[in-house]
Amino acid sequence: MVSTAQDGISRKKQERIQAKKAKDEKKAKARQERDDRKRHLDIQDKATRKRIKRHTKRADRRGSGPHRDGFFRRTFGG
């Protein structure tokens, strides 16, 4: 008996299915993390939310390295 391509799904199609599944899982994980962060922020009081927002902005500007205050803050405090 000769085996033909119709016996099962091709390797290319399997790879496409796996890639789509991985993409969907990644998207679902990102959505879950975003929802978790939003829920966490909703639980906090207003002052804490403002502080988190301020520090997040600072971290985004400076990158993931160690924190260093700006010139005026180091010089004059505050």
N, C-alpha and C positions, 0 to 999 in steps of 0.2 A: 504494500500500500504506500502510495506517495503522499507525503505531507504537504499541504498547501498553506498559503497565507491566511486562508479563511478559518483555519482551525482555532485561532486565538487572536488576541489583539497584538498589533505590531509593537516592537520595542519603542519606536518613535512615539506612538500613541500613549504607551505606558509612561514614557518620560514626560509628555505633555500633561497627562493626568496628575502625575506626582508634582510637577512644577505648579500647576493650578492649585492643588491641595496645599502645598507649602505656602503659596502666596495668600490663600484664604486664611490659613492658620496664623500667619504673620499679621495680617490685617485685623483678625479677631483679637489677637493678643494686644496689639496697639490700642484698639478700641477699649478693651478691658482696662488697660493701664490708665488711659485717659479718663474713663469713668471712675476708676478708683481714686485718682488724684482729685477729681472734681468733688467726689463724696467727702474726701478727707478735708478739703478746703471748706466745704459747707458746714462741717462740724465745728470748725475753729471760730473764735470770736473775731470781731472786726479788726482789732489791733494786731492780732496774730496774722490775719490775712494780709494786712498792709505790710507787716514786717517780712513775711514770706515773699510777697511781690517785690519789695525793694531789694532783698538779697538775691532773688532769682534774676532780676534785671542786672545787678552788679556781676553776678556769676556769668551771665550770658555775654556781657561786654568783655570781661577779663579772661574768659576761658576756664579750663579745668585746673589750672595751676594754682599755686598758693595765693591767698588774698593779700593785697597790700593797699592800704588806704591811699587816697589821692594826696597831692602836694598840700593843698590848703587844709585838709583835715589833719594831716600829720603835723603841719606847722602850727595851726591855730586851734586844733582840737575841735570837738563838737560832735 
